[in-house]
Amino acid sequence: MPNLVSLVMQFLTPDLIGRIAAALGLDRNMVQSAITAVVPALLAGLTSAAAKPGGAQNVVDAIKQQSGVLDSFAKTLGSGGQSSLIDTGSRLLTSLLGGQDQSALAGAVAKFSGVSQNASGSLLGMLAPIVMGTIGKHIGARDLDANSVANLLGAQKDQIAQALPSGFSNLLGGTRLLDSLGAAAGTATAAAGQAARAAVTATDQAAQYGGSAARSVGNTGQRAVGAPTSAIPTWLYWLIPLVILAGVLWYLFNNQPVQVTQQPATPASSVVVGGVDVSKQLSDSVAALRTSLQGITDQASAKAALPNLQDVKTQVDKVTSLVGQLSPEQRKIIVGLVGPAMATLNQLFDKVLAIPGVGEVLKPTIDALKANLTTLAA
């Protein structure tokens, strides 16, 4: 069964995300980040709404109102019709989720992505028709009824829970948006919490070890100083403090935790070759690649994501072919764009390829992407 999160993400191409950001007057990267939370959160909310008595039919009625929205969305957005899209989507969400939970969701997305509460609400209203239109298109007009919607959403609980960004579930505490996900949402939240607790524990242990080492050195010095004067040559009084100082310095320089912090790329200027803004094209491709990889949870979602990944590969190939035309300064800008992202991308590559059945679908494309991105980041 296709992954609904991946189907929605497949519709939201890099070009369309850029147009949504422009229509809302928002930073593209913030919108990209917000979308990774909005899509699974909306699906979770619709799943919870469909699980209520009579709720599945309400969801069906809302989906029917969005018939054809996927075909007309780009055109409506291009003609300045974003206000009507936002209003329609917001009304539908209010009727399905309730005003309180809808407002809580907007607040959670705002905290997660860094956009304002009002902008977050507008983004929810704009994306709601896309999510509903995707569900309707997948089921088909003939088979669209309460049972088909309830069954489809119910079967997607695990995939929806896995697609929620780490920590985002905690921001929805006190709402009913994740009620239908049950144990799936709890497992995802627990995994994030366990990782955080492990990090805190490791830090505490390091601090305790450091304190113990310092106390040990101090006690050694005290015992030496406290020994009978006749047993200690005069020159030792000068040596003991030096030994203590050397021990402390050795500990500090040899037991510092290694911290790897991903810094955002901050190129000083754009890289334009032949009238094409290569730096923007590359930045958009990296963002789209990260979004596509995050939506892959099984072989079906891998197949759905393949066209997007191949599009990204084509764009990266073009940039790689232009490397020979770049000046040393432009080359540094490209490295600054790709280098900081490689650690995260490599983790996502490894995670995706470890999923059963995904490697045979995506490995050739991913291997080619990794090779070119590594070249650009070198």
C-alpha positions as CSV (number, residue, x, y, z in Angstrom):
1,M,0.0,0.0,0.0
2,P,1.5,3.4,-1.0
3,N,2.6,5.7,1.8
4,L,0.3,8.7,2.0
5,V,3.1,10.9,3.5
6,S,5.3,10.1,0.5
7,L,2.5,10.7,-2.0
8,V,1.9,14.2,-0.6
9,M,5.7,14.9,-0.5
10,Q,5.9,13.7,-4.1
11,F,3.3,16.3,-5.2
12,L,5.2,19.1,-3.3
13,T,8.1,19.5,-5.7
14,P,10.9,21.9,-4.9
15,D,9.5,24.3,-7.4
16,L,6.0,24.2,-5.8
17,I,7.5,24.6,-2.3
18,G,9.3,27.7,-3.6
19,R,6.1,29.1,-5.0
20,I,4.2,28.4,-1.8
21,A,6.9,30.2,0.2
22,A,6.8,33.2,-2.2
23,A,3.0,33.3,-2.0
24,L,3.1,33.4,1.8
25,G,6.1,35.7,2.0
26,L,8.1,33.2,4.0
27,D,11.7,31.9,3.9
28,R,11.9,28.9,1.7
29,N,14.0,26.8,4.1
30,M,11.5,27.5,6.9
31,V,8.6,26.4,4.7
32,Q,10.6,23.3,3.8
33,S,11.1,22.5,7.5
34,A,7.5,23.2,8.4
35,I,6.2,20.9,5.6
36,T,8.0,17.9,7.1
37,A,5.9,18.4,10.2
38,V,2.6,19.7,8.7
39,V,2.0,16.8,6.3
40,P,2.2,13.9,8.8
41,A,0.4,16.0,11.5
42,L,-2.5,16.8,9.1
43,L,-2.8,13.1,8.2
44,A,-2.7,12.2,11.9
45,G,-5.5,14.7,12.6
46,L,-7.6,13.4,9.8
47,T,-7.1,9.8,11.1
48,S,-8.3,10.9,14.5
49,A,-11.3,12.7,13.0
50,A,-12.2,9.7,10.9
51,A,-12.1,7.4,14.0
52,K,-14.9,9.4,15.7
53,P,-18.6,8.3,15.3
54,G,-19.6,9.8,11.9
55,G,-16.2,11.3,11.5
56,A,-15.2,9.2,8.5
57,Q,-18.1,10.6,6.5
58,N,-17.2,14.1,7.5
59,V,-13.7,13.5,6.1
60,V,-15.2,12.1,2.9
61,D,-17.4,15.2,2.5
62,A,-14.3,17.4,3.0
63,I,-12.3,15.4,0.5
64,K,-15.1,15.7,-2.1
65,Q,-15.0,19.5,-1.8
66,Q,-11.3,19.3,-2.9
67,S,-12.0,17.2,-6.0
68,G,-9.5,18.3,-8.7
69,V,-7.5,20.5,-6.3
70,L,-4.2,18.8,-7.2
71,D,-4.7,19.6,-10.9
72,S,-5.6,23.2,-10.3
73,F,-3.4,24.1,-7.2
74,A,-0.4,25.5,-9.1
75,K,-2.6,27.5,-11.4
76,T,-4.6,28.9,-8.5
77,L,-1.4,29.8,-6.7
78,G,0.1,31.4,-9.8
79,S,-3.0,33.6,-10.3
80,G,-2.8,35.0,-6.8
81,G,-5.6,32.8,-5.5
82,Q,-3.7,31.7,-2.3
83,S,-6.2,33.5,-0.1
84,S,-9.1,31.4,-1.3
85,L,-7.0,28.2,-0.8
86,I,-6.1,29.2,2.7
87,D,-9.7,30.2,3.6
88,T,-11.1,27.0,2.2
89,G,-8.5,24.8,3.9
90,S,-8.8,26.5,7.2
91,R,-12.6,26.2,7.3
92,L,-12.3,22.5,6.5
93,L,-9.7,21.9,9.2
94,T,-11.9,23.8,11.8
95,S,-14.8,21.5,11.0
96,L,-12.8,18.3,11.2
97,L,-10.3,19.0,14.0
98,G,-12.0,21.7,16.0
99,G,-10.7,25.3,16.4
100,Q,-8.7,24.5,19.6
101,D,-6.7,21.6,18.1
102,Q,-6.2,23.5,14.9
103,S,-4.8,26.5,16.8
104,A,-2.6,24.2,18.8
105,L,-1.3,22.5,15.6
106,A,-0.4,25.9,14.2
107,G,1.4,26.8,17.3
108,A,3.4,23.6,17.3
109,V,4.4,24.0,13.7
110,A,5.4,27.6,14.4
111,K,7.7,26.5,17.3
112,F,9.2,23.7,15.2
113,S,10.0,25.7,12.1
114,G,10.5,29.2,13.3
115,V,7.6,30.8,11.3
116,S,5.0,33.0,13.0
117,Q,1.7,31.6,14.3
118,N,-0.2,33.4,11.6
119,A,2.1,32.2,8.9
120,S,1.8,28.7,10.3
121,G,-2.0,28.8,10.2
122,S,-1.9,30.0,6.6
123,L,0.4,27.2,5.6
124,L,-1.9,24.7,7.3
125,G,-4.8,26.1,5.3
126,M,-2.9,25.9,2.1
127,L,-1.7,22.4,2.6
128,A,-4.9,20.9,3.9
129,P,-6.5,20.7,0.4
130,I,-3.4,19.0,-1.0
131,V,-3.5,16.4,1.7
132,M,-7.2,15.8,1.2
133,G,-6.9,15.8,-2.6
134,T,-4.1,13.2,-2.4
135,I,-6.3,10.9,-0.3
136,G,-9.2,11.4,-2.7
137,K,-7.1,10.8,-5.8
138,H,-5.5,7.6,-4.3
139,I,-8.9,6.1,-3.4
140,G,-10.7,7.2,-6.6
141,A,-14.1,8.9,-7.0
142,R,-15.9,5.6,-7.4
143,D,-14.6,4.0,-4.2
144,L,-14.6,7.1,-2.0
145,D,-16.8,6.4,1.0
146,A,-16.5,6.4,4.8
147,N,-15.2,2.8,4.9
148,S,-12.5,3.3,2.3
149,V,-11.2,6.5,4.0
150,A,-11.3,4.9,7.5
151,N,-9.5,1.8,6.3
152,L,-6.9,3.7,4.4
153,L,-6.0,6.1,7.2
154,G,-6.2,3.3,9.8
155,A,-3.6,1.3,7.8
156,Q,-1.3,4.3,7.6
157,K,-0.8,4.8,11.4
158,D,2.7,3.5,11.7
159,Q,3.9,5.4,8.6
160,I,2.4,8.6,9.8
161,A,3.9,8.2,13.2
162,Q,7.3,7.5,11.8
163,A,7.2,10.5,9.5
164,L,6.6,12.9,12.4
165,P,9.8,14.8,13.1
166,S,11.7,14.0,16.3
167,G,10.3,15.9,19.2
168,F,7.3,17.3,17.3
169,S,4.8,14.9,19.0
170,N,5.7,16.5,22.3
171,L,4.6,19.9,21.0
172,L,1.2,18.5,20.4
173,G,0.7,17.3,24.0
174,G,-2.8,18.1,25.3
175,T,-4.4,17.9,21.9
176,R,-6.4,15.0,20.4
177,L,-4.5,15.1,17.1
178,L,-2.4,12.0,17.7
179,D,-5.0,10.0,19.6
180,S,-5.7,7.7,16.7
181,L,-2.0,6.8,16.3
182,G,-2.0,5.2,19.7
183,A,1.1,3.2,20.5
184,A,2.8,4.2,17.2
185,A,3.0,7.8,18.3
186,G,4.1,6.7,21.8
187,T,6.9,4.6,20.4
188,A,8.2,7.4,18.3
189,T,8.1,9.8,21.2
190,A,9.7,7.3,23.5
191,A,12.5,6.7,21.1
192,A,13.3,10.4,20.9
193,G,13.0,10.7,24.7
194,Q,15.3,7.8,25.2
195,A,17.9,9.3,22.9
196,A,17.8,12.6,24.8
197,R,18.1,10.8,28.2
198,A,21.0,8.9,26.9
199,A,22.8,12.1,25.9
200,V,22.1,13.6,29.3
201,T,23.3,10.5,31.1
202,A,26.5,10.5,29.1
203,T,27.1,14.1,29.9
204,D,26.5,13.5,33.6
205,Q,28.9,10.6,33.6
206,A,31.6,12.6,31.9
207,A,31.1,15.4,34.5
208,Q,31.3,12.9,37.4
209,Y,34.4,11.3,35.9
210,G,36.0,14.7,35.5
211,G,35.2,15.6,39.1
212,S,36.6,12.3,40.4
213,A,39.8,12.7,38.5
214,A,40.3,16.2,39.8
215,R,39.6,15.1,43.4
216,S,42.0,12.2,42.9
217,V,44.8,14.5,41.8
218,G,44.0,16.9,44.7
219,N,44.0,14.2,47.3
220,T,47.4,12.9,46.0
221,G,48.8,16.3,46.5
222,Q,47.4,16.7,49.9
223,R,48.8,13.3,51.0
224,A,52.2,14.3,49.7
225,V,52.2,17.7,51.4
226,G,50.9,16.2,54.6
227,A,53.8,13.7,54.9
228,P,56.6,14.3,57.5
229,T,58.9,17.1,56.6
230,S,62.0,15.0,57.1
231,A,60.9,12.5,54.5
232,I,60.4,15.0,51.7
233,P,63.4,16.7,50.1
234,T,62.9,20.5,49.7
235,W,62.9,20.3,45.9
236,L,59.7,18.2,46.0
237,Y,57.7,21.1,47.3
238,W,58.3,22.7,43.9
239,L,57.7,19.5,42.0
240,I,54.4,18.5,43.5
241,P,52.4,21.6,42.3
242,L,53.9,21.1,38.8
243,V,52.8,17.4,38.8
244,I,49.3,18.4,39.9
245,L,49.1,21.1,37.2
246,A,50.3,18.7,34.5
247,G,47.8,16.1,35.6
248,V,44.9,18.5,35.4
249,L,46.0,19.8,32.0
250,W,46.4,16.3,30.7
251,Y,42.9,15.4,31.7
252,L,41.4,18.6,30.3
253,F,43.0,18.2,26.9
254,N,42.6,14.4,26.6
255,N,39.0,14.0,27.8
256,Q,37.1,16.7,26.1
257,P,33.9,15.3,24.3
258,V,34.0,15.6,20.6
259,Q,31.1,17.8,19.5
260,V,30.0,17.8,15.9
261,T,27.7,20.7,15.2
262,Q,26.1,21.2,11.8
263,Q,26.4,24.8,10.8
264,P,24.0,26.2,8.3
265,A,25.5,27.1,4.9
266,T,26.0,30.9,4.7
267,P,27.4,31.6,1.3
268,A,28.7,35.1,0.9
269,S,27.1,35.5,-2.5
270,S,25.3,33.6,-5.3
271,V,27.1,31.5,-7.9
272,V,25.8,32.3,-11.3
273,V,27.0,30.4,-14.4
274,G,25.5,31.1,-17.8
275,G,22.7,33.1,-16.2
276,V,21.7,30.3,-13.9
277,D,21.9,30.7,-10.1
278,V,23.7,27.5,-9.4
279,S,24.0,28.0,-5.7
280,K,20.2,28.4,-5.3
281,Q,19.6,25.4,-7.6
282,L,21.9,23.3,-5.5
283,S,20.4,24.5,-2.2
284,D,16.9,23.7,-3.4
285,S,18.1,20.3,-4.5
286,V,19.6,19.4,-1.1
287,A,16.5,20.5,0.7
288,A,14.3,18.5,-1.7
289,L,16.6,15.5,-1.3
290,R,16.3,15.6,2.5
291,T,12.5,15.9,2.4
292,S,12.2,12.9,0.0
293,L,14.5,10.7,2.0
294,Q,12.6,11.5,5.3
295,G,9.4,10.3,3.7
296,I,10.7,6.8,2.8
297,T,9.7,4.1,5.2
298,D,9.2,1.0,2.9
299,Q,9.6,-0.2,-0.6
300,A,6.3,1.4,-1.8
301,S,7.3,4.8,-0.5
302,A,10.7,4.3,-2.1
303,K,9.1,3.7,-5.5
304,A,6.9,6.8,-5.0
305,A,10.0,8.9,-4.1
306,L,12.2,7.7,-6.9
307,P,11.0,10.3,-9.5
308,N,11.8,13.1,-7.1
309,L,15.2,11.6,-6.3
310,Q,16.0,11.3,-10.0
311,D,15.0,14.9,-10.5
312,V,17.4,15.9,-7.7
313,K,20.1,13.8,-9.3
314,T,19.7,15.5,-12.6
315,Q,20.1,18.9,-11.0
316,V,23.1,17.8,-9.0
317,D,24.6,16.3,-12.1
318,K,24.3,19.7,-13.9
319,V,26.0,21.5,-11.1
320,T,28.8,19.0,-11.0
321,S,29.4,19.4,-14.7
322,L,29.9,23.1,-14.1
323,V,32.6,22.7,-11.5
324,G,35.4,23.3,-14.0
325,Q,33.9,26.7,-14.9
326,L,33.9,28.0,-11.3
327,S,36.4,30.3,-9.8
328,P,38.2,29.4,-6.5
329,E,35.9,31.7,-4.7
330,Q,32.7,30.3,-6.3
331,R,34.0,26.8,-5.5
332,K,34.3,27.7,-1.8
333,I,30.6,28.9,-1.8
334,I,29.5,25.6,-3.3
335,V,31.5,23.7,-0.7
336,G,29.9,25.8,2.0
337,L,26.5,24.8,0.7
338,V,27.0,21.1,0.4
339,G,29.6,20.3,3.1
340,P,27.5,21.0,6.2
341,A,24.6,19.0,4.9
342,M,26.6,15.8,4.1
343,A,26.6,14.3,7.6
344,T,22.8,14.4,7.7
345,L,22.4,13.3,4.2
346,N,24.8,10.3,4.7
347,Q,22.8,9.3,7.8
348,L,19.6,9.4,5.8
349,F,21.1,7.5,2.9
350,D,22.2,4.7,5.2
351,K,18.9,4.6,7.0
352,V,16.9,4.4,3.8
353,L,19.1,1.7,2.2
354,A,18.8,-0.4,5.4
355,I,15.0,-0.7,4.9
356,P,14.1,-4.1,3.4
357,G,13.4,-3.9,-0.3
358,V,14.5,-0.2,-0.6
359,G,18.0,-0.8,-1.8
360,E,17.0,-2.6,-5.0
361,V,14.8,0.4,-5.9
362,L,17.0,3.3,-4.9
363,K,20.6,2.2,-4.5
364,P,21.8,3.2,-8.1
365,T,20.3,6.6,-7.8
366,I,21.6,7.2,-4.2
367,D,25.1,6.0,-5.1
368,A,25.3,8.4,-7.9
369,L,24.0,11.2,-5.7
370,K,26.5,10.5,-3.0
371,A,29.3,10.4,-5.5
372,N,28.5,13.8,-6.9
373,L,27.6,15.5,-3.6
374,T,30.9,14.2,-2.2
375,T,32.7,15.8,-5.1
376,L,31.0,19.1,-4.6
377,A,31.7,19.0,-0.8
378,A,35.4,18.2,-1.2
